[in-house]
Amino acid sequence: MTILDASVNLMNNSQQIYHVLILEDGDFKKKIILKEPTYSVGRHSSNDIILLSPKTSRNHATLLRRTDVKTNNFSYWILDGDLQGNRSRNGISVNGKKCLVYELKDGDVINFGNEEKAKYQILSEQISVLDEIKENNYKPHRSSIDKKTVINKDTVINFSDNQASNNNHSLELVRLASFAELNPHPVIEIDLQGNIAYLNSSAIIALKNIQQKRTNHPLVADLIAHFNQENSKILVREVEIDGKIFLQNAHYLPENEIIRSYLTDITDKKQLASSLNEQKNIYQALSKQINEGIVFIEETSNKILEVNDYLCDLLGYSIEDILKLNLKDIQEENHLLADLEQNFREKNSLTGEYNLRHRDGSLVAAKIKVNSIKTSQGNKYLLTINTLTEEIALFLQDQITGLPDQTIFKKQLATAIANAKRNQKLVAVISLNLQRFAEINQTLGEELGNILLANFAERLKTCLRIGDTVSYWGEDKFGILMPQISGVEEAAKISQRIIELLEKSFKIRNYKFSVKCNIGIAIYPQDGEEVNVLLKNANQALYRTQEQANNYKYQFYSYSMNSQASVQLRLEALLHHALEKNEFILYYQPQINVNNGNIQGVEALLRWQHPELGLVSPASFIKIAEQTGLILPIGEWVLRTACTQNKTWQSLGIPPLRVSVNLSTLQFQQPNLPGMIAQILHETGLEPNLLELEIAAVTLMQNVEYSQKILQQLNALGVHISIDDFASGFSSLEHLKKFPFHTLKIDQSFVHDLKNDPKDLAIISALVSLGRGFNLRVVAEGVETQQQIDLLRSLECEQMQGFWFSRPLTAEDASKWLPVD
């Protein structure tokens, strides 16, 4: 419905219900008929409803319209703060009680920070009452206009007799005195019939023929049509008038039924932007032709501002990716930064040889020249970069193996430690040596020994991940650097891969060599936080491996890590066969409505029943399943089994209930997820609304646009969506509107210490209020005591799950526990 249609419909329907907000502050009173889905309320002029008290917040509250789908009636809810989750400074109260979210009822009195008061009314009177509200919907604040105020009479448009009443004239004077006449930029207002209702002094000077052209003027043309067609109250556009370019910000004001436009002359800015754009195009064309790297750096933050294609090719980055980095990300250690800080105090240029880091972790030897450039936005560094000759670059590598030496390895390890400290990751240092190498060298000669080293170096490279580095430390010793690992088992896997690779003999000329190796591993930060400490401890682990002869193939410096890595690798090996051997089992935990004792649904929980290990907790194997990708077939099995069991319960006479299944990040990101779930529902015959998919908020936030698309497809299937970790996963309440949720789960970490932590009480109270405000089911997890039940019930949380009600049950036990019709 358009603005004009809404206005006509409102006037013609004498029995219509009206929602009215009456703002009061002393002798000031303003009555507003609420029609829109949302209203922002606050002191800032950008709000839909503006509060006058300086003690109220800039964005103090939000009004949300909520429609009852059964009756088609609607009501308004009020939220403290804005839709981005920012709370007001002084809060809101309704009928004297503080609140975060509240459904307004007829006669409710709202206080905004104890400074401004409003009354909410729902009227079903005849149209005459509405006319009275419209007639009195604005009164001057505090006092009438100061007699000393000078008003430009030329700016008052001639109104027809029915428009020129004393009331309207007072309104006009207030408007002139309040803001428009003091504005140096043009301000115009038109009514919904296209008549120009007001021009300020600046507008009369700048727009001399607007009154003659009226709706044919570029500023007015198509304006009403836009607001009728678009579901928006704001229009921003550029308009050209007599050779000048204006930025027009137009706002529809429903309470006055006018369209107000603010104009800014941006002619000079547009001409300057065009000139700068031409210069930038010339510079970019030149930089592409230059056969050297060019990069601009912001002096204080060292952020990369601009680069040319040559540098991107040199370091293996796309332009988009390299612009996300700063100087320390593409240099070895911080030598260049240190020289810049020291030398630029004395002079504004620097030339030297430095190692840059390629995207794959390798080093690029370069000659770099730096100049300082002063700009209006601060000083910039201009770097020109040329690679050193191939002979100089080869000097950094071992001539026999082609690998970096230990000096380069130490520098790379220092960089890896710095990165790991910043990103809270682990780093593995692997020290290894070839057994019997000295014997081979003495017996067959140094030449064959060198060939063996070179062949072994090539095999080592095939074992590593992208970004790992292997180096030669002399004689029979090699080193491997694994930056950014998530667990010690990754280092164990690489070590095991190297050992298995050496089972194949080396063939050199007429000789066949069977070579084995010893491996020692040190992990940052557990085994050391400095380069030399980690190298020493990796070597000590290597010596322990040598002392153990053939009993151990590799050793961690920490004994506990040896056990941990061994367990992890064994679990991974067993996990590969668990599905085909039918070792997985589902347990079910009921969700209870504590007000009536009814079972609202059950959550399916995965367990691994191994013949030797017994019942394995998900905490022990889910991470491994995600790392190896096994979570995808396992997750599909869980979905199919849970749906099948739900249908089985129905056949036993158990009333239909919803079963909830957790989805991991990898499962949610698989492209065929909606199709797979649709197929499972078809095969099992389960009604879609009896399946609920539980997804962590952090999973959705990894790619908001993709998540919104997948959730809409799942919602179209008819399945329910439950969101977990809402309090920590979302940065804005805006996502409640973007994502189609049905259930909001309160994590057991908030429930666990509910008695002793008032912050947890506040979080749960806010979540319950939000859930009710958005018509979501709210379920509290991990309820274990009667005290927790009582506290949650006092916060109006009705649905709970936890050991207090029932431990997770097998399908057979759950069948006995669930009620039968």
Order of alpha helices (4+ residues) and beta strands (2+ residues): alpha-beta-beta-beta-beta-beta-beta-beta-beta-beta-beta-beta-alpha-alpha-beta-beta-alpha-alpha-alpha-beta-beta-beta-alpha-beta-beta-alpha-alpha-alpha-beta-beta-beta-alpha-alpha-beta-alpha-alpha-beta-beta-alpha-beta-beta-beta-alpha-beta-alpha-beta-beta-beta-alpha-alpha-beta-alpha-alpha-beta-alpha-alpha-beta-alpha-alpha-beta-alpha-alpha-beta-alpha-beta-beta-alpha
